[in-house]
Amino acid sequence: MSSFTEFGALVKNRHRPKDKPTDTKVALGFLAPWLIGAFFLSLIPMLYSLAISFTKYNMIKPPRFVGLMNYRHMLADPRFLSSLQVTLTYVVVSVPLQLVAALALAVVLDRGMRGLSFYRSAFYLPSMLGGSVAVAVLWKMVFGSDGLFNAFLGFFGVDTSMSWIANPDTANWTLVALHVWQFGSPMVIFLAGLRQIPRELYEAASVDGAGKWRQFRSITLPMLSPIIFFNLVMSVINSFQTFTQAYVVSGGTGGPSDSTLFYTLYLYQQGFASLRMGYASALAWIMVLIVAALTGINFALSKFWVHYDD
Amino acid sequence: MFNRMWRRYLAAVMAAVALCVSAACGSSVGASDVPVVPSDGDVTIRLDWWGGDSRVETTEKAVAAFEKLHPNIHVDMEYSDWTGYWDKLAVQSAGGNAPDVMQMDELYLAFYGSMGSLLDLNKASKYLDLDGMDSSLRSMGVVEGRQVAAPATTAQYGVIVNNAVLRELGLTLPDTDHWTWSEFADFAGQVTEKSGGRIIGSLAPNNGYALQLWARQHGDRLFDGNRIVIPPETLASFLKLPADWAVDGVEGSRERWSENSAAALNDSDFGKGRQAMMITQATMITPYAQAAGTDDMSIVPLPQIDPGSRTMYLKPGMYWSVSSQSQHPAEAAMLVDYLINDGGAGAILGTERGIPANDGIRRALAKDATGTDRKALAFIDKIRPTLGDAPSITPNGASELDKTIIRYQQDVVFGKRSAIDAAHAMIAELQESIDFAS
């Protein structure tokens, strides 16, 4: 979105003498591919979806204006509420777990060990695969009744033929595990952040007799807080929009018993299976508002715990 | 910042905008009013279906033979999996770009038929003969008084039995010509018990067809036009079946039922030879026999509450429909006629789409068929005494019936709500959806 601001600044400053007029034109030329994409592939469809969220539209008959009906329908729709609950549970549980795992591994890797770059790549790998259909299919097998996970439990004498995917009490937790497993990309960002912390601080602290844990709490965490904040905001936004994993693992149904009915999956079902495009668009806009609100809350809370150097 | 899904959603809406603009949104709906006469020159028509590899192979072969018979007609073929097919068809229909000939399902027929997207095949009766099939079957292609689809195949429900498994366990099937649900459940429970849970007896049925038959056995109906008329008590007993059978030992455990209800054929217990009986369509016998690696399977009638009563019916397995916007409706009708009535095409297509609706073709196939195919083709003769009148087709707005049933059954199986509460909620949800769509 920052490109929007840059573009705004560019247009606003076009009469400033410091830029030669040709610069602006050249810049606009270079920006053109992005601008065209943003305009035709993002902005217009978004506005169109806002418009059809006030209509009844099944993609074949022309849209018919129905006012706020779609938004009112949500209040009486138990599946909307349960999808919201499933998604929020997923976000609230998986985001902190993933960040803790990423941070812990980043701290370990930051100590500098042999083969560091190998470990870094190895831990990053799941992040590159995680959103893919292949891994979701794999997950289905790992947590199935004949799966690897039950074989693993078998080693410890727990003999079970429980299907973790097919039970509504555990299905969502397998997806949480899948999310946590993709700690690679926040880990890489944490690693970069850890490198930025001046070593003198640790030296001074150890001279003062601070132990490792104390150093971590009083130096690493505060110094790293802007990075943690960045990762937190991005993770919340991304995990709220999780779709592929739930779609593949549940075969598109959000089952069993709606336990993996993520918000985006419900939106997709309403739009493309039930052909209630108007309602699906309304759901999409409510999701925009929810994500914006969560991000707003994150920013509001950040002043209590995020420390900036300057 | 936007993930893939969001982008895909936007792209679809964008496509809809673009299509609406180019087709002057709204005017794309309705018939093209092209007269149903063959053209003199070369013609290209599009054919679209859902299905797996073997369907692609046989259909391509049949179409090649059709093109040989009609050198001026060229057929472009498209195909996808089930879910992708309906997503694509909705967007294509929105853009006035639907294929000329499309494979259709009973769940979606009322939607496309009532939207005016499908040609009334009676207008093309000169090129398409629908008299080769049972009239009750033919009537299930009628929506709002128009013959918008030609049944291509029928699907009869029965119980497929893996005899190899029963022999291994030393069990003999009871008299299946007149058996009741309790006899069925008793026997299935014995299988699970005797094998120590390694092999399960059966799984409770979980789709709209089975529910329809269940309602008929109770003397009820599922739909009457646009109304859901099944009594909540009857629906509740159906929704409770998987829960009861999980306790009785028929299904092993509730997770096993739940896992199987989402599994592909090859991953299911019956497909792996770990289940004795499967309540499903007769033609599934061949793919299941192949998956389980045995040819010792047979098909027996569905248990009934009142054995011998006329509760079965001929359900179209698949249909062929012609788009109302087709520029070449006569040629499209000729292709449909070829696919359902031509003996050569019948031999190529076999039973891959189900039992041929055209009874002459079915009998010809049955004569030459061997093994499990022969059993599937002969099954209809076995259940003919129990065939009754055709029911109302699934109304517009209830296309998600199968998924809805599984969802409520899962709620009951896992104790989220009682069967009768689930039945009331399911009727309310479906009725709301139907009312919204009409």
Interface residues (C-beta under 8 A of the other chain):
Chain A: M1 F40 L41 S42 I44 P45 M46 Y48 S49 I52 K56 N58 M59 I60 K61 P62 P78 G131 G144 S145 S161 M162 S163 I165 A166 N167 P168 D169 I237 N238 Q241 T242 F243 T244 S250 G251 G252 T253 G255 P256 S257 D258 T264 L267 Y268 Q269 G271 F272 A273 S274 L275 R276 M277 A280 S281 A284
Chain B: M1 F2 N3 R4 M5 W6 R7 Y9 L10 A11 A12 V13 M14 A16 V17 C25 G26 V29 T83 W86 D87 A90 V91 S93 A94 F111 M115 S117 S253 E255 R256 S258 E259 A262 S399 E400 K403 I406 R407 Q410 D411 F414 K416 A425 S433 F436 A437
